Amino acid sequence: MVPACASCGLDLTGADSADGPAVFIILIVGALVVPMALVTEVWFSPPVWVHMLLWGPLIVIGSLALLRPAKAILIALQYKHRSGESRHG
């Protein structure tokens, strides 16, 4: 994270999405890839190396493609709901 917004100067030092996006991405990518791998196994019964060739890159590319937007969404939700601020105000 950058410490402040380049456009408006908003302080972003308290914004931290931690491991939340990674957990969501694991669940989403897993929910998409596992059924496809099972259907492929049942219909075609390919050797294990075919599964590794198909699903390994798909998992890596899908996870990396979704991680940045998921992190941005979680940080935006934190800002929207003011989760970093004290509620004793």
N, CA and C of each residue as an Amber inpcrd file, in Angstrom:
protein
   267
   0.8360000  -1.1910000   0.0000000   0.0000000   0.0000000   0.0000000
   0.8750000   1.2460000   0.0000000   0.4210000   2.2110000  -0.7350000
   1.0770000   3.5130000  -0.6670000   0.5990000   4.2110000   0.5960000
   1.4240000   5.0710000   1.1860000   1.0160000   5.7180000   2.4380000
  -0.1190000   6.7370000   2.2720000  -0.2520000   7.3280000   1.0700000
  -1.3020000   8.3270000   0.8480000  -1.7240000   8.3010000  -0.6240000
  -2.9490000   8.7140000  -0.8720000  -3.4790000   8.7930000  -2.2340000
  -2.7520000   9.8930000  -3.0000000  -2.3250000   9.5860000  -4.2150000
  -1.6080000  10.5640000  -5.0320000  -2.5270000  11.6930000  -5.4910000
  -3.8120000  11.4360000  -5.6310000  -4.7470000  12.4450000  -6.1260000
  -5.2570000  13.3850000  -5.0360000  -5.7170000  12.7990000  -3.9290000
  -6.3800000  13.6300000  -2.9140000  -5.6120000  13.7180000  -1.6110000
  -4.5660000  12.9200000  -1.4310000  -3.7750000  12.9750000  -0.2120000
  -4.3640000  12.2220000   0.9610000  -5.3760000  11.3900000   0.7370000
  -6.0010000  10.6140000   1.8100000  -4.9750000   9.7080000   2.4750000
  -4.9100000   9.7350000   3.7920000  -3.9760000   8.9070000   4.5410000
  -4.4300000   7.4520000   4.4880000  -3.5820000   6.5810000   3.9500000
  -3.9140000   5.1720000   3.8030000  -3.0730000   4.2800000   4.7130000
  -2.4000000   4.8640000   5.6850000  -1.5260000   4.0600000   6.5420000
  -2.3120000   3.0650000   7.3820000  -3.5510000   3.3500000   7.7030000
  -4.3580000   2.4330000   8.5010000  -5.0770000   1.3740000   7.6790000
  -5.0290000   1.4910000   6.3620000  -5.7230000   0.5350000   5.4940000
  -4.8990000  -0.7380000   5.3770000  -5.4720000  -1.8460000   5.8050000
  -4.7760000  -3.1190000   5.7230000  -5.8030000  -4.2160000   5.4900000
  -5.6640000  -4.9210000   4.3770000  -6.6190000  -5.9840000   4.0840000
  -6.1570000  -7.3280000   4.6260000  -4.9160000  -7.3920000   5.1190000
  -4.3330000  -8.6050000   5.7070000  -4.4810000  -9.7930000   4.7530000
  -4.9330000 -10.9310000   5.2690000  -5.0580000 -12.1430000   4.4550000
  -6.4710000 -12.3500000   3.9110000  -7.3580000 -11.4140000   4.1460000
  -8.7440000 -11.5560000   3.7130000  -8.9050000 -11.8260000   2.2310000
  -8.2720000 -11.0190000   1.3550000  -8.4280000 -11.2700000  -0.0770000
  -7.9220000 -12.6470000  -0.4930000  -6.8170000 -13.0760000   0.0830000
  -6.2630000 -14.3840000  -0.2820000  -7.2340000 -15.5090000   0.0580000
  -7.9030000 -15.3950000   1.1930000  -8.8730000 -16.4220000   1.5910000
 -10.0370000 -16.4670000   0.6110000 -10.5660000 -15.3100000   0.2580000
 -11.6640000 -15.2670000  -0.7030000 -11.2400000 -15.8260000  -2.0570000
 -10.0380000 -15.4790000  -2.4970000  -9.5540000 -15.9510000  -3.7990000
  -9.3720000 -17.4620000  -3.7850000  -8.8270000 -18.0120000  -2.6980000
  -8.6730000 -19.4700000  -2.5960000 -10.0270000 -20.1470000  -2.7370000
 -11.0230000 -19.6230000  -2.0600000 -12.3540000 -20.2260000  -2.1150000
 -12.9890000 -20.0850000  -3.4960000 -12.8500000 -18.9300000  -4.1060000
 -13.4560000 -18.6960000  -5.4210000 -12.7820000 -19.5360000  -6.4990000
 -11.4620000 -19.4810000  -6.5600000 -10.7370000 -20.2490000  -7.5830000
 -10.9360000 -21.7440000  -7.3590000 -10.9050000 -22.1740000  -6.1130000
 -11.1370000 -23.5850000  -5.8160000 -12.5250000 -24.0390000  -6.2270000
 -13.5140000 -23.1820000  -5.9810000 -14.8890000 -23.5300000  -6.3430000
 -15.0710000 -23.6130000  -7.8570000 -14.2350000 -22.9340000  -8.6000000
 -14.3160000 -22.9960000 -10.0620000 -13.4850000 -24.1480000 -10.6420000
 -12.2870000 -24.3440000 -10.1230000 -11.3600000 -25.3140000 -10.7140000
 -11.7010000 -26.7510000 -10.3240000 -12.0660000 -26.9940000  -9.0870000
 -12.3270000 -28.3750000  -8.6470000 -13.4410000 -29.0430000  -9.4430000
 -14.5890000 -28.4080000  -9.6410000 -15.6130000 -29.0640000 -10.4710000
 -15.1530000 -29.3200000 -11.9080000 -14.3880000 -28.3680000 -12.4640000
 -13.8930000 -28.5860000 -13.8310000 -12.9260000 -29.7680000 -13.8830000
 -12.0690000 -29.8860000 -12.8730000 -11.1270000 -31.0090000 -12.8350000
 -11.8680000 -32.3330000 -12.6530000 -12.8960000 -32.3400000 -11.8190000
 -13.6680000 -33.5680000 -11.6160000 -14.4150000 -33.9930000 -12.8770000
 -15.0210000 -33.0470000 -13.5490000 -15.7260000 -33.3570000 -14.7880000
 -14.7450000 -33.8660000 -15.8370000 -13.5880000 -33.2240000 -15.9330000
 -12.5680000 -33.6770000 -16.8800000 -12.1280000 -35.0980000 -16.5650000
 -11.9440000 -35.4090000 -15.2900000 -11.5270000 -36.7550000 -14.8940000
 -12.5980000 -37.7880000 -15.2250000 -13.8490000 -37.4720000 -14.9450000
 -14.9280000 -38.4360000 -15.1730000 -15.1680000 -38.6530000 -16.6680000
 -15.1730000 -37.5840000 -17.4470000 -15.4830000 -37.7110000 -18.8700000
 -14.3280000 -38.2620000 -19.6910000 -13.0950000 -37.8260000 -19.4000000
 -11.9610000 -38.1500000 -20.2730000 -10.9140000 -39.0590000 -19.6430000
 -10.8470000 -39.1380000 -18.3300000  -9.8440000 -39.9240000 -17.5970000
  -8.4220000 -39.7020000 -18.1190000  -7.9710000 -38.4370000 -18.1620000
  -6.6140000 -38.1830000 -18.6640000  -5.5680000 -38.5700000 -17.6130000
  -4.3070000 -38.7020000 -18.0330000  -3.2490000 -38.9640000 -17.0540000
  -3.0620000 -37.7560000 -16.1210000  -2.3740000 -37.9970000 -15.0260000
  -2.1900000 -36.9480000 -14.0100000  -1.4550000 -35.7430000 -14.5790000
  -0.5010000 -35.9630000 -15.4730000   0.2590000 -34.8360000 -16.0080000
  -0.6350000 -33.8720000 -16.7920000  -1.7130000 -34.3720000 -17.3860000
  -2.6440000 -33.4960000 -18.1030000  -3.3760000 -32.5900000 -17.1130000
  -3.7590000 -33.1560000 -15.9800000  -4.4000000 -32.3400000 -14.9450000
  -3.4470000 -31.2510000 -14.4570000  -2.2050000 -31.6140000 -14.2230000
  -1.2220000 -30.6240000 -13.7590000  -1.0020000 -29.5450000 -14.8100000
  -0.9640000 -29.9610000 -16.0700000  -0.7620000 -29.0110000 -17.1620000
  -1.9560000 -28.0620000 -17.3190000  -3.1620000 -28.5690000 -17.1110000
  -4.3650000 -27.7470000 -17.2410000  -4.6200000 -26.8750000 -16.0250000
  -4.6770000 -27.4980000 -14.8600000  -5.1890000 -26.8100000 -13.6760000
  -4.1360000 -26.0180000 -12.9190000  -2.8850000 -26.4330000 -12.9680000
  -1.8310000 -25.6790000 -12.2740000  -1.7270000 -24.2410000 -12.7490000
  -1.5190000 -24.0260000 -14.0560000  -1.4560000 -22.6470000 -14.5490000
  -2.7700000 -21.8820000 -14.3650000  -3.8960000 -22.5710000 -14.5090000
  -5.1870000 -21.8980000 -14.3260000  -5.3410000 -21.3860000 -12.8910000
  -4.9200000 -22.1910000 -11.9250000  -5.0030000 -21.7810000 -10.5260000
  -4.0940000 -20.5840000 -10.2640000  -2.8560000 -20.6440000 -10.7540000
  -1.9030000 -19.5520000 -10.5240000  -2.3680000 -18.2690000 -11.2170000
  -2.7280000 -18.3630000 -12.4770000  -3.1520000 -17.1760000 -13.2290000
  -4.4490000 -16.6020000 -12.6600000  -5.4000000 -17.4680000 -12.3470000
  -6.6610000 -16.9910000 -11.7690000  -6.4620000 -16.3210000 -10.4270000
  -5.6160000 -16.8940000  -9.5950000  -5.3630000 -16.3120000  -8.2770000
  -4.6760000 -14.9590000  -8.3910000  -3.6600000 -14.8780000  -9.2380000
  -2.9510000 -13.6120000  -9.3900000  -3.8240000 -12.5430000 -10.0360000
  -4.6860000 -12.9470000 -10.9630000  -5.5540000 -11.9800000 -11.6320000
  -6.6080000 -11.4150000 -10.6850000  -7.0810000 -12.2190000  -9.7580000
  -8.1500000 -11.7760000  -8.8600000  -7.6500000 -11.1400000  -7.5640000
  -6.3940000 -11.3500000  -7.2140000  -5.9100000 -10.8960000  -5.9100000
  -5.8900000  -9.3780000  -5.7780000  -5.3950000  -8.6910000  -6.7670000
  -5.3110000  -7.2270000  -6.6790000  -6.6970000  -6.5680000  -6.6030000
  -7.6550000  -6.9480000  -7.4780000  -8.9910000  -6.3570000  -7.3320000
  -9.6500000  -6.7100000  -5.9990000  -9.4360000  -7.9240000  -5.4980000
 -10.0320000  -8.3080000  -4.2160000  -9.4570000  -7.4740000  -3.0770000
  -8.1610000  -7.2200000  -3.1220000  -7.5410000  -6.3810000  -2.0930000
  -8.1040000  -4.9590000  -2.1490000  -8.2540000  -4.4340000  -3.3580000
  -8.8080000  -3.0860000  -3.5210000 -10.2420000  -3.0100000  -3.0050000
 -11.0330000  -4.0340000  -3.2810000 -12.4240000  -4.0510000  -2.8150000
 -12.4800000  -4.0930000  -1.2940000 -11.6560000  -4.9350000  -0.6620000
 -11.6720000  -5.0130000   0.7960000 -11.2250000  -3.7090000   1.4450000
 -10.2230000  -3.0600000   0.8790000  -9.7760000  -1.7760000   1.4360000
 -10.8520000  -0.7150000   1.2290000 -11.5310000  -0.7240000   0.0830000
 -12.6270000   0.2240000  -0.1550000 -13.7730000  -0.0090000   0.8290000
 -14.0720000  -1.2840000   1.1230000 -15.1240000  -1.5780000   2.1050000
 -14.7210000  -1.1350000   3.5070000 -13.4440000  -1.2850000   3.8410000
 -12.9700000  -0.7960000   5.1350000 -13.1590000   0.7130000   5.2260000
 -12.8100000   1.4160000   4.1500000 -12.9620000   2.8670000   4.1490000
 -14.4330000   3.2630000   4.2280000 -15.2730000   2.5810000   3.4550000
 -16.6960000   2.9060000   3.4370000 -17.3380000   2.7330000   4.8110000
 -16.9760000   1.6590000   5.4930000 -17.5880000   1.3580000   6.7900000
 -16.7710000   1.8770000   7.9620000 -15.7310000   2.6470000   7.6650000
 -14.8840000   3.2780000   8.6810000 -14.3830000   2.2820000   9.7200000
 -13.9140000   1.1270000   9.2730000 -13.5120000   0.0840000  10.2030000
 -12.2230000   0.4060000  10.9410000 -11.4220000   1.3270000  10.4420000
 -10.1740000   1.6510000  11.1120000 -10.3040000   2.7460000  12.1520000
 -11.4420000   3.4160000  12.1940000 -11.6220000   4.5260000  13.1230000
 -12.2310000   4.0690000  14.4250000 -11.9750000   4.8250000  15.4620000
 -12.5430000   4.5200000  16.7770000 -14.0350000   4.8180000  16.7700000
 -14.8060000   3.9800000  17.4290000 -16.2590000   4.1800000  17.4720000
 -16.6900000   4.8730000  18.7810000 -15.7250000   5.3130000  19.5690000
 -16.0650000   5.9140000  20.8640000 -16.2290000   7.4180000  20.7610000
 -16.2600000   7.9530000  19.5700000 -16.2520000   9.2910000  19.2270000
 -16.9260000  10.3700000  19.7640000
